[in-house]
């Protein structure tokens, strides 16, 4: 039996809730974030002997997030980059930093009134030394096609009960993250374009499988922005089952469905450029 040694490790402050209100007279803007910081480096001492001299407290990380917000947040990619570049130099023992941000969408109803919008914008910035990477994305983007989806031709065995279909409801809650090849860009325009291409690809694709739809969505996002190196998608299949109304003497011509929440199929995949630069320590 070999000797034991400390393996990879990291630590940070999870889910710092931050709301900033920018006031311009009677017109306000709201930025609603969930920020998670993660640091790594030469932290063996705290694990092996309890020596905390190289540990930047997680409470300090939280306070840094709020202090940096005092100067404004702006685009979440820029805010994340500001934070990781600070943290990677905050203590001699820290050599790598990652900041993940979730931005909750609020739609304007008036000068100072808002309603919660659909989908959550995300951004993750990572840094090591003077290198940095940014991954943008969206989560919980719920979409549905009432037709234009099939699933057939799959193998069958003694445990297979699923009928083949040439017409079904296809619904999913999209989680997508895309890695930027460079940091010199308009984050807001890039995000808006990628999100719109995700939606239009889902709507336009006649689906023979959710895997095919995933690939079509990934291709559409990359084709529309040369600065994107790759995209990862997670698509849970939100099953809608046709209800059997025959016991009640009724037909059901594709109108009444049971929306099941679990179990569900989970389809995941990546589409990338063959010449994409290495992800480095993007940690995504």
C-alpha positions as CSV (number, residue, x, y, z in Angstrom):
1,X,0.0,0.0,0.0
2,X,1.5,3.3,-1.1
3,X,1.8,6.5,1.0
4,X,-0.9,9.1,1.0
5,X,-0.6,12.6,-0.3
6,X,-2.8,15.7,-0.7
7,X,-4.5,15.9,-4.1
8,X,-6.2,18.7,-6.0
9,X,-8.1,21.1,-3.8
10,X,-9.8,24.5,-3.9
11,X,-11.9,26.7,-1.7
12,X,-14.1,29.8,-1.9
13,X,-17.3,31.6,-1.1
14,X,-20.4,30.1,-2.7
15,X,-23.5,32.1,-3.8
16,X,-22.9,35.6,-2.6
17,X,-26.2,37.3,-3.4
18,X,-25.7,40.8,-4.7
19,X,-28.3,43.3,-5.9
20,X,-27.2,46.7,-7.3
21,X,-29.5,49.5,-8.1
22,X,-28.3,52.2,-10.5
23,X,-30.4,55.3,-10.1
24,X,-30.8,57.9,-12.9
25,X,-33.5,60.2,-11.6
26,X,-36.8,58.4,-11.7
27,X,-35.4,55.6,-14.0
28,X,-33.6,52.8,-12.2
29,X,-31.7,49.8,-13.4
30,X,-31.3,46.6,-11.4
31,X,-28.5,44.0,-11.5
32,X,-29.3,40.9,-9.6
33,X,-26.4,38.4,-9.2
34,X,-25.3,35.2,-7.5
35,X,-21.5,35.2,-7.3
36,X,-19.3,32.2,-6.4
37,X,-15.5,32.6,-5.9
38,X,-13.0,29.8,-6.0
39,X,-9.3,29.9,-5.2
40,X,-6.5,27.4,-5.6
41,X,-2.8,27.2,-5.2
42,X,-0.2,26.3,-2.6
43,X,-2.6,25.4,0.2
44,X,-1.0,22.3,1.6
45,X,-0.2,23.8,5.0
46,X,-3.8,24.5,6.0
47,X,-4.8,20.9,5.0
48,X,-1.9,19.1,6.6
49,X,-1.1,21.2,9.7
50,X,-3.9,23.7,10.1
51,X,-1.5,26.6,9.3
52,X,-3.9,29.3,7.9
53,X,-1.3,31.9,7.1
54,X,-1.8,31.5,3.3
55,X,-5.6,31.2,3.4
56,X,-7.5,34.3,2.2
57,X,-10.7,34.0,4.2
58,X,-13.9,33.2,2.3
59,X,-15.5,36.1,4.2
60,X,-12.9,38.4,2.7
61,X,-13.8,37.0,-0.7
62,X,-17.4,37.9,-0.1
63,X,-16.6,41.4,1.1
64,X,-14.4,41.9,-2.0
65,X,-17.4,41.1,-4.2
66,X,-19.6,43.7,-2.5
67,X,-16.8,46.3,-2.4
68,X,-16.1,45.9,-6.1
69,X,-19.8,46.4,-6.9
70,X,-19.6,49.8,-5.3
71,X,-17.8,51.0,-8.4
72,X,-20.4,49.4,-10.6
73,X,-21.0,46.0,-12.1
74,X,-21.4,46.5,-15.8
75,X,-21.3,43.3,-17.9
76,X,-21.0,40.3,-15.7
77,X,-18.0,39.0,-17.8
78,X,-16.1,42.2,-17.0
79,X,-17.1,42.0,-13.3
80,X,-15.9,38.4,-13.1
81,X,-12.6,39.3,-14.8
82,X,-12.0,42.2,-12.4
83,X,-12.5,39.9,-9.5
84,X,-10.3,37.0,-10.7
85,X,-7.5,39.3,-11.6
86,X,-7.6,40.7,-8.1
87,X,-7.9,37.3,-6.3
88,X,-5.0,35.8,-8.2
89,X,-2.7,38.4,-6.7
90,X,-4.4,38.7,-3.3
91,X,-2.1,36.3,-1.5
92,X,1.2,34.7,-2.4
93,X,-0.2,31.2,-2.0
94,X,-3.1,31.8,-4.5
95,X,-2.1,31.1,-8.1
96,X,-5.5,30.3,-9.7
97,X,-8.9,32.0,-9.3
98,X,-12.3,31.4,-10.7
99,X,-15.5,33.5,-10.4
100,X,-18.8,32.2,-11.6
101,X,-21.8,34.6,-11.8
102,X,-25.5,34.0,-12.4
103,X,-27.5,37.0,-13.4
104,X,-31.2,36.9,-12.9
105,X,-33.2,38.6,-15.6
106,X,-35.6,41.4,-14.7
107,X,-37.9,42.9,-17.3
108,X,-38.8,46.6,-16.9
109,X,-42.4,47.5,-16.2
110,X,-41.8,51.2,-15.4
111,X,-39.1,53.6,-14.2
112,X,-38.5,51.6,-11.0
113,X,-40.7,48.5,-11.4
114,X,-39.6,45.1,-12.7
115,X,-40.8,41.5,-13.3
116,X,-38.7,38.4,-13.3
117,X,-37.7,37.4,-16.8
118,X,-37.0,34.1,-18.4
119,X,-33.6,32.3,-18.3
120,X,-30.5,33.1,-16.2
121,X,-27.4,34.6,-17.8
122,X,-24.1,33.2,-16.6
123,X,-20.5,34.0,-16.9
124,X,-17.3,32.4,-15.5
125,X,-13.9,34.0,-15.5
126,X,-10.7,32.1,-14.6
127,X,-7.2,33.4,-14.2
128,X,-3.7,32.0,-13.6
129,X,-0.9,34.5,-13.6
130,X,-1.5,37.0,-16.4
131,X,-3.7,34.5,-18.4
132,X,-7.5,34.7,-18.2
133,X,-10.4,32.9,-19.8
134,X,-14.1,33.7,-20.0
135,X,-17.1,31.4,-20.5
136,X,-20.6,32.9,-21.0
137,X,-23.9,31.1,-21.0
138,X,-27.5,30.8,-20.1
139,X,-29.4,28.4,-17.8
140,X,-33.0,27.4,-17.2
141,X,-34.1,28.6,-20.6
142,X,-37.3,26.6,-21.1
143,X,-38.4,26.0,-24.7
144,X,-41.0,23.7,-26.3
145,X,-42.1,22.6,-29.8
146,X,-45.6,21.2,-30.0
147,X,-44.7,19.3,-33.2
148,X,-41.8,18.8,-35.5
149,X,-40.2,16.2,-33.4
150,X,-39.8,12.4,-33.9
151,X,-38.0,9.5,-32.2
152,X,-37.8,6.1,-33.9
153,X,-35.3,3.6,-35.2
154,X,-33.8,2.9,-31.8
155,X,-32.8,-0.7,-30.7
156,X,-35.3,-2.7,-28.7
157,X,-34.9,-5.5,-26.2
158,X,-37.0,-7.3,-23.6
159,X,-37.1,-4.2,-21.4
160,X,-38.1,-1.7,-24.1
161,X,-41.7,-0.4,-23.9
162,X,-41.3,3.0,-25.5
163,X,-43.3,3.3,-28.7
164,X,-41.8,4.9,-31.8
165,X,-43.2,8.2,-32.7
166,X,-43.1,10.5,-35.7
167,X,-44.9,13.4,-33.9
168,X,-44.2,14.4,-30.3
169,X,-43.9,17.4,-28.0
170,X,-40.2,18.3,-27.5
171,X,-39.5,20.4,-24.5
172,X,-36.3,21.1,-22.6
173,X,-34.7,23.6,-20.1
174,X,-31.5,24.7,-21.9
175,X,-28.2,25.1,-20.0
176,X,-25.5,26.3,-22.4
177,X,-22.0,27.6,-21.9
178,X,-19.8,29.0,-24.6
179,X,-16.1,29.7,-24.4
180,X,-14.6,32.9,-25.9
181,X,-11.4,32.7,-27.9
182,X,-10.5,36.3,-26.9
183,X,-11.5,38.8,-24.3
184,X,-11.7,41.8,-26.6
185,X,-15.4,42.0,-27.5
186,X,-18.9,43.5,-26.7
187,X,-20.1,41.0,-24.1
188,X,-23.8,42.2,-24.2
189,X,-24.0,41.9,-28.0
190,X,-22.3,38.5,-28.0
191,X,-24.6,37.1,-25.3
192,X,-27.8,38.4,-27.0
193,X,-26.8,37.0,-30.3
194,X,-25.8,33.6,-28.9
195,X,-29.1,33.3,-26.9
196,X,-31.2,34.3,-29.9
197,X,-29.4,31.7,-32.1
198,X,-30.1,29.0,-29.5
199,X,-33.8,29.8,-29.6
200,X,-34.1,30.1,-33.4
201,X,-32.1,26.8,-33.9
202,X,-34.5,25.0,-31.5
203,X,-37.5,26.4,-33.3
204,X,-36.2,25.7,-36.8
205,X,-34.9,22.2,-36.4
206,X,-37.1,19.3,-37.4
207,X,-35.9,17.0,-34.7
208,X,-35.3,13.2,-35.1
209,X,-33.7,13.2,-31.7
210,X,-32.8,15.6,-28.9
211,X,-29.2,14.9,-29.7
212,X,-29.7,16.1,-33.2
213,X,-31.3,19.3,-31.9
214,X,-28.4,19.8,-29.5
215,X,-25.9,19.7,-32.3
216,X,-28.0,22.0,-34.5
217,X,-28.2,24.5,-31.6
218,X,-24.4,24.4,-31.0
219,X,-23.6,24.8,-34.7
220,X,-25.9,27.8,-35.0
221,X,-24.3,29.5,-32.0
222,X,-20.7,29.0,-33.3
223,X,-21.6,29.9,-36.9
224,X,-22.8,33.3,-35.8
225,X,-19.7,34.4,-33.9
226,X,-16.2,33.7,-35.0
227,X,-14.9,34.6,-31.5
228,X,-16.6,31.6,-29.9
229,X,-14.4,28.5,-29.6
230,X,-16.8,25.9,-28.3
231,X,-20.2,25.4,-26.7
232,X,-21.5,22.9,-24.2
233,X,-25.2,22.1,-23.9
234,X,-27.2,20.2,-21.3
235,X,-30.7,19.4,-22.4
236,X,-33.1,17.5,-20.0
237,X,-35.9,16.0,-22.0
238,X,-39.1,17.3,-20.4
239,X,-41.4,14.5,-21.4
240,X,-45.0,15.1,-22.3
241,X,-47.0,11.8,-22.5
242,X,-50.3,11.5,-24.3
243,X,-53.0,10.7,-21.8
244,X,-55.1,7.6,-22.6
245,X,-58.7,8.8,-22.5
246,X,-60.2,5.6,-23.9
247,X,-61.4,4.4,-20.4
248,X,-63.7,7.4,-20.4
249,X,-65.0,6.8,-23.9
250,X,-63.0,9.7,-25.3
251,X,-60.4,10.0,-28.1
252,X,-57.3,12.0,-27.7
253,X,-56.1,13.4,-31.0
254,X,-52.8,14.8,-29.6
255,X,-54.4,17.4,-27.4
256,X,-54.2,16.2,-23.7
257,X,-50.8,15.4,-22.2
258,X,-49.3,14.6,-18.9
259,X,-46.1,16.7,-18.2
260,X,-43.8,14.5,-16.2
261,X,-41.1,16.1,-14.1
262,X,-39.0,12.9,-13.4
263,X,-37.4,10.7,-14.4
264,X,-36.2,12.4,-17.5
265,X,-33.7,11.9,-20.3
266,X,-30.6,14.0,-20.0
267,X,-28.8,14.9,-23.2
268,X,-25.4,16.6,-23.0
269,X,-22.8,17.4,-25.7
270,X,-20.2,19.8,-27.0
271,X,-19.7,21.4,-30.4
272,X,-16.3,23.0,-31.0
273,X,-14.1,24.4,-33.7
274,X,-11.5,21.9,-34.8
275,X,-8.9,24.7,-34.6
276,X,-10.1,26.1,-31.3
277,X,-7.4,27.2,-28.9
278,X,-6.9,25.2,-25.8
279,X,-9.2,25.9,-22.9
280,X,-6.4,26.3,-20.5
281,X,-7.7,26.5,-16.9
282,X,-11.1,27.7,-17.9
283,X,-12.5,25.2,-15.3
284,X,-15.9,25.0,-16.9
